[in-house]
Amino acid sequence: MTWRRALATAVVVVTAGPVTAAAQGTLAPARVPLELRQTEVSREERARRAIVRPALRLDEAVRQAERDAAEVEQAQRTERLLREAVRPEPRRPDLQHDVIQGIQQRALQRALRR
């Protein structure tokens, strides 16, 4: 048993030697820390900047709102139709459990009288 352990240890040492030597030969280049540079902009310069907003086109906005409303209405209509198509039909009141049990009970009583 001990000679097997010695052999296993020797195999590990022989195979690990070249791997560690190769890893040491390829050193990573020295890393230089990154510097973040921020340009200084004073509050006065920020305040002077003009805020440019896109021109508002009322007619285009109204058309887009109407299209969106129509899409929502169509989706609601489709949803309502699907719910109506899947809705189960109401059961007949003359086939309820109580009615059937009453009919069977009467039939049993009549059969026992005979």
MDAnalysis code that builds the backbone (N, CA, C; Angstrom):
import MDAnalysis as mda
import numpy as np

u = mda.Universe.empty(342, n_residues=114, atom_resindex=np.repeat(np.arange(114), 3), trajectory=True)
u.add_TopologyAttr("name", ["N", "CA", "C"] * 114)
u.add_TopologyAttr("resid", np.arange(1, 115))
u.add_TopologyAttr("resname", ["MET", "THR", "TRP", "ARG", "ARG", "ALA", "LEU", "ALA", "THR", "ALA", "VAL", "VAL", "VAL", "VAL", "THR", "ALA", "GLY", "PRO", "VAL", "THR", "ALA", "ALA", "ALA", "GLN", "GLY", "THR", "LEU", "ALA", "PRO", "ALA", "ARG", "VAL", "PRO", "LEU", "GLU", "LEU", "ARG", "GLN", "THR", "GLU", "VAL", "SER", "ARG", "GLU", "GLU", "ARG", "ALA", "ARG", "ARG", "ALA", "ILE", "VAL", "ARG", "PRO", "ALA", "LEU", "ARG", "LEU", "ASP", "GLU", "ALA", "VAL", "ARG", "GLN", "ALA", "GLU", "ARG", "ASP", "ALA", "ALA", "GLU", "VAL", "GLU", "GLN", "ALA", "GLN", "ARG", "THR", "GLU", "ARG", "LEU", "LEU", "ARG", "GLU", "ALA", "VAL", "ARG", "PRO", "GLU", "PRO", "ARG", "ARG", "PRO", "ASP", "LEU", "GLN", "HIS", "ASP", "VAL", "ILE", "GLN", "GLY", "ILE", "GLN", "GLN", "ARG", "ALA", "LEU", "GLN", "ARG", "ALA", "LEU", "ARG", "ARG"])
u.atoms.positions = np.array([
    [0.809, -1.194, 0.000],
    [0.000, 0.000, 0.000],
    [0.853, 1.259, 0.000],
    [1.894, 1.271, 0.762],
    [2.723, 2.470, 0.857],
    [3.453, 2.741, -0.448],
    [3.840, 1.692, -1.177],
    [4.515, 1.936, -2.452],
    [3.554, 2.557, -3.456],
    [2.233, 2.291, -3.326],
    [1.252, 2.899, -4.221],
    [1.127, 4.397, -3.928],
    [1.146, 4.723, -2.650],
    [1.071, 6.135, -2.272],
    [2.311, 6.881, -2.745],
    [3.454, 6.253, -2.605],
    [4.705, 6.878, -3.047],
    [4.684, 7.081, -4.556],
    [4.179, 6.078, -5.285],
    [4.088, 6.189, -6.735],
    [3.117, 7.302, -7.134],
    [1.990, 7.407, -6.458],
    [0.997, 8.441, -6.755],
    [1.572, 9.823, -6.478],
    [2.300, 9.942, -5.379],
    [2.922, 11.222, -5.043],
    [3.952, 11.610, -6.096],
    [4.731, 10.636, -6.551],
    [5.748, 10.912, -7.566],
    [5.104, 11.362, -8.872],
    [4.007, 10.730, -9.233],
    [3.305, 11.091, -10.477],
    [2.782, 12.521, -10.371],
    [2.233, 12.893, -9.227],
    [1.693, 14.232, -9.043],
    [2.808, 15.270, -9.125],
    [3.945, 14.968, -8.489],
    [5.062, 15.915, -8.495],
    [5.616, 16.088, -9.906],
    [5.751, 14.995, -10.646],
    [6.311, 15.050, -11.989],
    [5.389, 15.819, -12.937],
    [4.082, 15.602, -12.830],
    [3.157, 16.278, -13.744],
    [2.906, 17.717, -13.327],
    [2.969, 18.033, -12.035],
    [2.698, 19.398, -11.567],
    [3.894, 20.313, -11.789],
    [5.086, 19.787, -11.849],
    [6.285, 20.606, -12.018],
    [6.264, 21.449, -13.269],
    [6.052, 20.869, -14.465],
    [6.046, 21.680, -15.690],
    [4.898, 22.695, -15.730],
    [3.789, 22.354, -15.114],
    [2.638, 23.261, -15.141],
    [2.947, 24.522, -14.350],
    [3.533, 24.359, -13.165],
    [3.846, 25.543, -12.355],
    [4.958, 26.356, -12.991],
    [5.929, 25.693, -13.640],
    [7.010, 26.427, -14.301],
    [6.469, 27.243, -15.469],
    [5.516, 26.667, -16.215],
    [4.929, 27.385, -17.344],
    [4.109, 28.569, -16.852],
    [3.423, 28.382, -15.742],
    [2.604, 29.464, -15.209],
    [3.480, 30.606, -14.711],
    [4.620, 30.294, -14.156],
    [5.503, 31.336, -13.671],
    [6.182, 32.076, -14.820],
    [6.372, 31.407, -15.945],
    [7.040, 32.023, -17.092],
    [6.171, 33.071, -17.768],
    [4.869, 32.964, -17.662],
    [3.979, 33.908, -18.331],
    [3.359, 34.831, -17.288],
    [4.100, 35.784, -16.850],
    [3.594, 36.733, -15.870],
    [2.725, 37.764, -16.572],
    [1.710, 38.171, -15.885],
    [0.816, 39.180, -16.439],
    [1.522, 40.529, -16.383],
    [1.301, 41.388, -17.373],
    [1.931, 42.711, -17.336],
    [1.419, 43.491, -16.124],
    [2.262, 44.373, -15.660],
    [1.893, 45.159, -14.492],
    [0.645, 45.981, -14.811],
    [-0.281, 45.976, -13.891],
    [-1.531, 46.693, -14.124],
    [-1.390, 48.118, -13.623],
    [-1.855, 49.008, -14.425],
    [-1.809, 50.418, -14.075],
    [-3.210, 50.797, -13.607],
    [-3.332, 51.420, -12.460],
    [-4.678, 51.789, -11.989],
    [-5.314, 52.796, -12.942],
    [-6.604, 52.613, -13.136],
    [-7.350, 53.505, -14.026],
    [-7.655, 54.803, -13.298],
    [-7.581, 55.883, -13.993],
    [-7.912, 57.175, -13.412],
    [-9.199, 57.673, -14.037],
    [-10.065, 58.109, -13.195],
    [-11.295, 58.710, -13.681],
    [-11.114, 60.213, -13.687],
    [-11.311, 60.799, -14.811],
    [-11.162, 62.244, -14.925],
    [-12.531, 62.855, -15.194],
    [-12.785, 63.869, -14.469],
    [-14.061, 64.541, -14.648],
    [-13.776, 66.010, -14.903],
    [-14.386, 66.507, -15.940],
    [-14.166, 67.922, -16.228],
    [-14.988, 68.745, -15.256],
    [-14.392, 69.730, -14.774],
    [-15.053, 70.599, -13.807],
    [-15.970, 71.567, -14.541],
    [-17.225, 71.551, -14.173],
    [-18.188, 72.480, -14.745],
    [-18.831, 73.204, -13.572],
    [-18.704, 74.478, -13.572],
    [-19.240, 75.250, -12.448],
    [-20.757, 75.327, -12.514],
    [-21.328, 75.709, -11.406],
    [-22.782, 75.836, -11.340],
    [-23.276, 76.927, -12.279],
    [-22.509, 77.954, -12.413],
    [-22.922, 79.049, -13.291],
    [-23.018, 78.583, -14.738],
    [-22.041, 77.774, -15.155],
    [-22.066, 77.267, -16.528],
    [-23.249, 76.329, -16.730],
    [-23.536, 75.544, -15.725],
    [-24.708, 74.642, -15.829],
    [-25.991, 75.445, -15.919],
    [-26.074, 76.517, -15.162],
    [-27.282, 77.338, -15.151],
    [-27.468, 78.061, -16.487],
    [-26.382, 78.395, -17.150],
    [-26.468, 79.114, -18.422],
    [-26.866, 78.226, -19.584],
    [-26.691, 76.942, -19.425],
    [-27.024, 76.046, -20.539],
    [-28.509, 76.131, -20.866],
    [-28.801, 76.194, -22.123],
    [-30.188, 76.274, -22.556],
    [-30.776, 74.866, -22.643],
    [-31.973, 74.723, -22.149],
    [-32.659, 73.443, -22.234],
    [-33.509, 73.476, -23.495],
    [-33.201, 72.574, -24.401],
    [-33.901, 72.531, -25.674],
    [-34.812, 71.310, -25.672],
    [-36.085, 71.567, -25.769],
    [-37.063, 70.489, -25.804],
    [-37.604, 70.389, -27.220],
    [-37.967, 69.179, -27.646],
    [-38.512, 69.044, -29.000],
    [-39.845, 69.781, -29.114],
    [-40.112, 70.225, -30.308],
    [-41.353, 70.965, -30.551],
    [-42.546, 70.044, -30.331],
    [-43.556, 70.548, -29.673],
    [-44.746, 69.771, -29.363],
    [-45.748, 69.919, -30.498],
    [-46.124, 68.830, -31.057],
    [-47.114, 68.841, -32.129],
    [-48.408, 68.280, -31.563],
    [-49.341, 69.125, -31.328],
    [-50.584, 68.768, -30.680],
    [-51.403, 67.789, -31.518],
    [-51.498, 68.044, -32.821],
    [-52.296, 67.174, -33.676],
    [-51.733, 65.756, -33.709],
    [-50.415, 65.642, -33.728],
    [-49.782, 64.323, -33.742],
    [-49.999, 63.600, -32.407],
    [-49.920, 64.333, -31.313],
    [-50.145, 63.745, -29.993],
    [-51.585, 63.273, -29.847],
    [-52.531, 64.035, -30.367],
    [-53.950, 63.648, -30.296],
    [-54.189, 62.394, -31.117],
    [-53.604, 62.326, -32.311],
    [-53.766, 61.127, -33.145],
    [-53.187, 59.896, -32.459],
    [-52.026, 60.049, -31.844],
    [-51.402, 58.922, -31.146],
    [-52.264, 58.471, -29.972],
    [-52.845, 59.418, -29.241],
    [-53.713, 59.074, -28.110],
    [-54.953, 58.343, -28.598],
    [-55.523, 58.780, -29.720],
    [-56.701, 58.106, -30.278],
    [-56.357, 56.686, -30.722],
    [-55.179, 56.515, -31.344],
    [-54.761, 55.166, -31.748],
    [-54.593, 54.263, -30.537],
    [-53.961, 54.791, -29.483],
    [-53.762, 53.998, -28.268],
    [-55.100, 53.612, -27.635],
    [-56.044, 54.560, -27.606],
    [-57.363, 54.279, -27.040],
    [-58.084, 53.212, -27.861],
    [-57.971, 53.284, -29.182],
    [-58.615, 52.294, -30.044],
    [-58.009, 50.903, -29.824],
    [-56.693, 50.845, -29.622],
    [-56.042, 49.553, -29.364],
    [-56.531, 48.957, -28.052],
    [-56.681, 49.790, -27.039],
    [-57.151, 49.307, -25.736],
    [-58.581, 48.803, -25.851],
    [-59.431, 49.556, -26.553],
    [-60.823, 49.127, -26.734],
    [-60.898, 47.811, -27.495],
    [-60.089, 47.649, -28.515],
    [-60.076, 46.404, -29.284],
    [-59.642, 45.235, -28.413],
    [-58.637, 45.447, -27.592],
    [-58.170, 44.379, -26.703],
    [-59.259, 44.002, -25.699],
    [-59.979, 44.993, -25.182],
    [-61.062, 44.717, -24.239],
    [-62.199, 43.963, -24.914],
    [-62.531, 44.347, -26.144],
    [-63.586, 43.644, -26.892],
    [-63.213, 42.188, -27.126],
    [-61.963, 41.980, -27.546],
    [-61.499, 40.614, -27.795],
    [-61.540, 39.787, -26.515],
    [-61.118, 40.382, -25.423],
    [-61.123, 39.678, -24.141],
    [-62.547, 39.319, -23.720],
    [-63.475, 40.245, -23.904],
    [-64.872, 40.005, -23.544],
    [-65.462, 38.879, -24.388],
    [-65.160, 38.881, -25.694],
    [-65.671, 37.821, -26.565],
    [-65.108, 36.453, -26.175],
    [-63.839, 36.418, -25.821],
    [-63.244, 35.152, -25.399],
    [-63.878, 34.639, -24.110],
    [-64.128, 35.541, -23.166],
    [-64.769, 35.115, -21.910],
    [-66.169, 34.587, -22.165],
    [-66.916, 35.242, -23.066],
    [-68.275, 34.783, -23.369],
    [-68.257, 33.429, -24.069],
    [-67.262, 33.204, -24.905],
    [-67.185, 31.931, -25.629],
    [-66.832, 30.777, -24.690],
    [-66.090, 31.054, -23.637],
    [-65.640, 30.009, -22.732],
    [-66.625, 29.795, -21.578],
    [-67.519, 30.731, -21.358],
    [-68.452, 30.659, -20.234],
    [-69.296, 29.365, -20.317],
    [-69.387, 28.608, -19.231],
    [-70.184, 27.382, -19.268],
    [-71.680, 27.708, -19.298],
    [-72.430, 26.836, -19.929],
    [-73.862, 27.045, -20.005],
    [-74.490, 26.733, -18.660],
    [-75.539, 27.468, -18.309],
    [-76.179, 27.198, -17.018],
    [-76.832, 25.814, -17.019],
    [-76.780, 25.196, -15.840],
    [-77.373, 23.853, -15.733],
    [-78.881, 23.954, -15.627],
    [-79.556, 22.935, -16.109],
    [-81.017, 22.902, -16.038],
    [-81.444, 22.655, -14.599],
    [-82.416, 23.421, -14.101],
    [-82.822, 23.247, -12.708],
    [-83.513, 21.910, -12.451],
    [-84.107, 21.318, -13.492],
    [-84.786, 20.044, -13.271],
    [-83.813, 18.871, -13.205],
    [-82.523, 19.112, -13.432],
    [-81.536, 18.036, -13.340],
    [-80.578, 18.232, -12.169],
    [-80.968, 19.091, -11.210],
    [-80.135, 19.307, -10.048],
    [-80.109, 18.060, -9.175],
    [-79.134, 17.980, -8.316],
    [-78.924, 16.816, -7.447],
    [-80.142, 16.557, -6.558],
    [-80.709, 17.617, -5.974],
    [-81.848, 17.450, -5.071],
    [-83.059, 16.874, -5.798],
    [-83.301, 17.330, -7.018],
    [-84.440, 16.846, -7.793],
    [-84.274, 15.364, -8.107],
    [-83.092, 14.990, -8.539],
    [-82.834, 13.586, -8.887],
    [-82.972, 12.702, -7.651],
    [-82.450, 13.160, -6.515],
    [-82.544, 12.380, -5.282],
    [-84.003, 12.231, -4.847],
    [-84.801, 13.292, -5.004],
    [-86.220, 13.221, -4.636],
    [-86.961, 12.213, -5.496],
    [-86.694, 12.209, -6.793],
    [-87.346, 11.258, -7.701],
    [-86.947, 9.834, -7.334],
    [-85.689, 9.606, -7.055],
    [-85.239, 8.265, -6.687],
    [-85.848, 7.821, -5.352],
    [-85.969, 8.761, -4.408],
    [-86.539, 8.428, -3.098],
    [-88.001, 8.016, -3.248],
    [-88.755, 8.756, -4.057],
    [-90.162, 8.399, -4.288],
    [-90.278, 7.038, -4.962],
    [-89.396, 6.804, -5.917],
    [-89.426, 5.511, -6.613],
    [-89.112, 4.378, -5.635],
    [-88.182, 4.566, -4.732],
    [-87.884, 3.536, -3.743],
    [-89.045, 3.316, -2.792],
    [-89.701, 4.370, -2.355],
    [-90.852, 4.209, -1.457],
    [-91.985, 3.468, -2.129],
    [-92.248, 3.783, -3.406],
    [-93.309, 3.082, -4.157],
    [-92.954, 1.603, -4.325],
    [-91.666, 1.357, -4.563],
    [-91.256, -0.040, -4.753],
    [-91.373, -0.830, -3.465],
    [-91.136, -0.229, -2.328],
    [-91.233, -0.927, -1.046],
    [-92.677, -1.164, -0.650],
    [-93.637, -0.361, -1.074],
    [-95.054, -0.540, -0.769],
    [-95.641, -1.747, -1.494],
    [-95.170, -2.093, -2.578],
    [-95.759, -3.166, -3.391],
    [-95.512, -4.482, -2.816],
])
